[in-house]
Amino acid sequence: MRWAYPLVATCSLAMAARAGEPAPPPSDSECRPLPPARMPLSFAAGEVLEFQLDALGIARAGNLTMQVLPPRDGKLPIQVKAHTNTFFSKVRRMRGLATSYLDAVTLHPMRYVEDATENEVRKTTSVSFRAKQRRVEVDYKIGDSAGQTEFQSAHDALDAAATVYLMRQLPLEKGRELCFDIYGIRRLWRLSGKVEGREHVSLAIGDFEAWHLAGTAVRLDNFRHRREVHLWISDDHRRLPLALIGAMDLGAVRAQLTGVSRPGEKALRAEGRENLKW
């Protein structure tokens, strides 16, 4: 698998957006509903996924974990922890904890909370997803400043964690088109793309046959802000999110799976093999 391609594509996309008037994302009517989540779930309470974060195409930036917590009151909580390492902290220091409370049947988020510290500034967010009203309500605080905002969504509105776990349950086939809204950084983005096909993925924890999903996220209040996104999901009963490539203000960021712990299964660890190079 060639990791360099998404970086080049992301840079090209950013340059194209600056060169002329950006194209709008799909309209609400064009953004068709996602198919229902398949059952049974490919994951369960107690699953822990560990990722290595790389930034700027050259530097290891930190670590991220995603854990499925025990269900409660019809909700399935997904907890995400992330922090930068000593090296990348010279560029940006970040430590955060977020939890997405998913509907246990649809896997759509009902609530999302985030508590992060970036360069010594604390940022907290509480997001409510009103699926019937297609509304996303956001309360946030950055340092001593607080604010509220509200967005109208198309058929599906997700957060980043919910996106990963819902994609693990969707029926995937080459060419299948996907479109939904995703909350991120106090904004709502429309992500549209498709399943590129099956690819062989070689990681430090093993070799996998995987589905490659690719799309573009466009900020709904400013079409010039757009990010290319790539996700690889293993084509087996575990449907593991093997790698995710996106972008932030500093450039492209990659999350690569390095550890898997699942109830009743032998844990996988990235040991004894060299990590992929950019």
C-alpha positions as semicolon CSV with decimal commas, in nm:
position;residue;x (nm);y (nm);z (nm)
1;M;0,000;0,000;0,000
2;R;0,139;0,344;-0,093
3;W;0,103;0,586;0,197
4;A;0,250;0,882;0,007
5;Y;-0,051;0,919;-0,226
6;P;-0,300;1,064;0,026
7;L;-0,047;1,328;0,133
8;V;0,002;1,445;-0,223
9;A;-0,372;1,444;-0,285
10;T;-0,441;1,643;0,029
11;C;-0,190;1,911;-0,067
12;S;-0,327;1,925;-0,423
13;L;-0,681;1,964;-0,290
14;A;-0,581;2,255;-0,068
15;M;-0,405;2,430;-0,356
16;A;-0,705;2,379;-0,585
17;A;-0,938;2,532;-0,326
18;R;-0,721;2,843;-0,310
19;A;-0,687;2,872;-0,688
20;G;-1,053;2,933;-0,769
21;E;-1,408;2,928;-0,643
22;P;-1,456;2,599;-0,455
23;A;-1,731;2,362;-0,556
24;P;-2,012;2,322;-0,302
25;P;-2,064;1,988;-0,128
26;P;-2,364;1,768;-0,216
27;S;-2,698;1,927;-0,127
28;D;-2,925;1,782;0,142
29;S;-3,128;1,601;-0,124
30;E;-2,814;1,468;-0,296
31;C;-2,667;1,347;0,036
32;R;-2,868;1,025;0,063
33;P;-2,917;0,842;0,396
34;L;-2,656;0,589;0,502
35;P;-2,761;0,222;0,503
36;P;-2,852;0,077;0,844
37;A;-2,579;-0,072;1,061
38;R;-2,536;-0,446;1,022
39;M;-2,586;-0,677;1,319
40;P;-2,432;-0,841;1,513
41;L;-2,172;-0,580;1,600
42;S;-1,810;-0,650;1,505
43;F;-1,697;-0,506;1,838
44;A;-1,807;-0,527;2,202
45;A;-1,752;-0,361;2,538
46;G;-1,391;-0,403;2,642
47;E;-1,237;-0,366;2,297
48;V;-0,936;-0,132;2,304
49;L;-0,765;-0,005;1,990
50;E;-0,425;0,166;2,005
51;F;-0,295;0,396;1,733
52;Q;0,031;0,571;1,656
53;L;-0,011;0,927;1,529
54;D;0,219;1,066;1,260
55;A;0,213;1,427;1,144
56;L;0,361;1,631;0,861
57;G;0,462;1,311;0,686
58;I;0,783;1,278;0,884
59;A;0,727;1,289;1,259
60;R;0,571;1,061;1,515
61;A;0,331;1,293;1,691
62;G;0,177;1,089;1,971
63;N;-0,069;0,814;2,056
64;L;-0,444;0,761;2,049
65;T;-0,667;0,493;2,202
66;M;-1,031;0,408;2,133
67;Q;-1,220;0,198;2,387
68;V;-1,572;0,057;2,385
69;L;-1,721;0,110;2,731
70;P;-2,009;-0,097;2,877
71;P;-2,351;0,002;2,737
72;R;-2,581;0,203;2,960
73;D;-2,939;0,324;2,915
74;G;-2,947;0,222;2,550
75;K;-2,623;0,405;2,475
76;L;-2,288;0,258;2,373
77;P;-2,006;0,490;2,488
78;I;-1,687;0,512;2,282
79;Q;-1,400;0,676;2,471
80;V;-1,109;0,835;2,286
81;K;-0,783;0,947;2,447
82;A;-0,505;1,127;2,263
83;H;-0,180;1,298;2,354
84;T;0,126;1,428;2,174
85;N;0,472;1,297;2,248
86;T;0,771;1,494;2,373
87;F;0,906;1,557;2,023
88;F;0,584;1,688;1,868
89;S;0,498;1,889;2,179
90;K;0,762;2,136;2,062
91;V;0,524;2,210;1,774
92;R;0,191;2,163;1,955
93;R;0,117;2,023;2,299
94;M;-0,215;1,843;2,321
95;R;-0,387;1,603;2,556
96;G;-0,754;1,520;2,523
97;L;-1,036;1,292;2,631
98;A;-1,360;1,256;2,435
99;T;-1,661;1,028;2,464
100;S;-1,923;0,963;2,198
101;Y;-2,249;0,815;2,327
102;L;-2,390;0,607;2,042
103;D;-2,740;0,476;2,002
104;A;-2,685;0,104;2,064
105;V;-2,894;0,010;1,758
106;T;-2,827;0,275;1,493
107;L;-2,471;0,363;1,609
108;H;-2,551;0,728;1,550
109;P;-2,428;0,963;1,823
110;M;-2,675;1,103;2,071
111;R;-2,418;1,308;2,260
112;Y;-2,049;1,389;2,231
113;V;-1,830;1,547;2,500
114;E;-1,471;1,658;2,475
115;D;-1,217;1,790;2,725
116;A;-0,878;1,884;2,584
117;T;-0,580;2,100;2,670
118;E;-0,385;2,251;2,381
119;N;-0,073;2,456;2,452
120;E;-0,196;2,505;2,812
121;V;-0,541;2,629;2,700
122;R;-0,832;2,412;2,813
123;K;-1,109;2,349;2,559
124;T;-1,435;2,173;2,647
125;T;-1,727;2,087;2,421
126;S;-2,069;1,927;2,465
127;V;-2,258;1,833;2,150
128;S;-2,620;1,712;2,131
129;F;-2,740;1,535;1,817
130;R;-3,116;1,578;1,756
131;A;-3,170;1,318;1,486
132;K;-3,544;1,374;1,437
133;Q;-3,498;1,749;1,398
134;R;-3,172;1,704;1,201
135;R;-3,012;1,949;1,439
136;V;-2,671;1,958;1,607
137;E;-2,638;2,178;1,916
138;V;-2,294;2,276;2,045
139;D;-2,188;2,430;2,378
140;Y;-1,819;2,506;2,409
141;K;-1,563;2,683;2,622
142;I;-1,211;2,791;2,524
143;G;-1,016;2,920;2,819
144;D;-1,244;3,179;2,982
145;S;-1,460;3,231;2,671
146;A;-1,783;3,034;2,623
147;G;-2,022;3,005;2,330
148;Q;-2,308;2,818;2,170
149;T;-2,392;2,734;1,813
150;E;-2,642;2,524;1,621
151;F;-2,634;2,349;1,283
152;Q;-2,888;2,189;1,052
153;S;-2,776;1,857;0,910
154;A;-2,878;1,632;0,625
155;H;-2,996;1,277;0,697
156;D;-2,699;1,160;0,906
157;A;-2,491;1,361;1,154
158;L;-2,193;1,198;1,324
159;D;-1,880;1,281;1,518
160;A;-1,535;1,140;1,435
161;A;-1,552;0,845;1,675
162;A;-1,906;0,755;1,568
163;T;-1,795;0,767;1,204
164;V;-1,525;0,505;1,260
165;Y;-1,754;0,264;1,447
166;L;-2,050;0,308;1,213
167;M;-1,830;0,250;0,907
168;R;-1,721;-0,079;1,068
169;Q;-2,083;-0,196;1,051
170;L;-2,185;-0,078;0,705
171;P;-2,213;-0,317;0,410
172;L;-1,917;-0,222;0,190
173;E;-1,861;-0,286;-0,178
174;K;-1,649;-0,120;-0,442
175;G;-1,807;0,199;-0,572
176;R;-2,061;0,240;-0,291
177;E;-2,117;0,612;-0,237
178;L;-2,131;0,760;0,112
179;C;-2,246;1,103;0,229
180;F;-2,306;1,238;0,578
181;D;-2,236;1,533;0,804
182;I;-1,962;1,518;1,064
183;Y;-1,900;1,744;1,362
184;G;-1,545;1,867;1,421
185;I;-1,374;2,169;1,576
186;R;-1,702;2,349;1,656
187;R;-1,814;2,323;1,293
188;L;-2,026;2,090;1,080
189;W;-1,867;1,938;0,771
190;R;-2,023;1,742;0,486
191;L;-1,818;1,435;0,398
192;S;-1,888;1,270;0,064
193;G;-1,695;0,991;-0,101
194;K;-1,703;0,625;-0,190
195;V;-1,554;0,283;-0,128
196;E;-1,246;0,269;-0,351
197;G;-1,217;-0,110;-0,328
198;R;-1,023;-0,382;-0,146
199;E;-0,650;-0,341;-0,088
200;H;-0,375;-0,534;0,087
201;V;-0,253;-0,348;0,394
202;S;0,072;-0,434;0,572
203;L;0,112;-0,298;0,925
204;A;0,344;-0,367;1,215
205;I;0,069;-0,578;1,375
206;G;0,011;-0,791;1,064
207;D;-0,117;-0,812;0,708
208;F;-0,480;-0,754;0,618
209;E;-0,720;-0,740;0,328
210;A;-0,907;-0,415;0,374
211;W;-1,169;-0,184;0,232
212;H;-1,038;0,159;0,137
213;L;-1,288;0,444;0,189
214;A;-1,201;0,789;0,057
215;G;-1,384;1,119;0,063
216;T;-1,371;1,495;0,101
217;A;-1,506;1,687;0,399
218;V;-1,627;2,041;0,324
219;R;-1,713;2,289;0,597
220;L;-2,076;2,385;0,546
221;D;-2,032;2,749;0,642
222;N;-1,725;2,803;0,422
223;F;-1,665;2,579;0,120
224;R;-1,301;2,685;0,097
225;H;-1,229;2,477;0,406
226;R;-1,203;2,119;0,284
227;R;-1,010;1,812;0,391
228;E;-0,943;1,484;0,216
229;V;-1,004;1,176;0,432
230;H;-0,899;0,811;0,390
231;L;-0,997;0,513;0,605
232;W;-0,897;0,148;0,576
233;I;-1,118;-0,116;0,745
234;S;-1,019;-0,482;0,763
235;D;-1,238;-0,716;0,559
236;D;-1,291;-0,975;0,832
237;H;-1,525;-1,035;1,126
238;R;-1,341;-0,773;1,337
239;R;-1,375;-0,487;1,087
240;L;-1,073;-0,316;1,243
241;P;-0,998;0,049;1,155
242;L;-0,643;-0,010;1,034
243;A;-0,546;0,342;0,935
244;L;-0,697;0,686;0,899
245;I;-0,546;0,979;0,712
246;G;-0,686;1,329;0,740
247;A;-0,563;1,684;0,771
248;M;-0,541;1,965;1,023
249;D;-0,400;2,316;1,004
250;L;-0,042;2,184;1,030
251;G;-0,084;1,936;0,745
252;A;-0,166;1,567;0,698
253;V;-0,205;1,339;0,998
254;R;-0,208;0,959;0,998
255;A;-0,338;0,726;1,269
256;Q;-0,203;0,373;1,229
257;L;-0,331;0,078;1,432
258;T;-0,058;-0,066;1,658
259;G;-0,251;-0,266;1,917
260;V;-0,580;-0,453;1,951
261;S;-0,730;-0,598;2,268
262;R;-1,067;-0,774;2,240
263;P;-1,253;-0,982;2,501
264;G;-1,186;-1,352;2,450
265;E;-0,919;-1,301;2,184
266;K;-0,541;-1,292;2,186
267;A;-0,415;-0,935;2,187
268;L;-0,226;-0,799;1,886
269;R;0,078;-0,580;1,935
270;A;0,316;-0,404;1,695
271;E;0,628;-0,599;1,790
272;G;0,910;-0,739;1,586
273;R;0,822;-0,566;1,259
274;E;0,928;-0,230;1,122
275;N;0,658;0,034;1,086
276;L;0,564;0,151;0,740
277;K;0,759;0,443;0,600
278;W;0,606;0,747;0,431
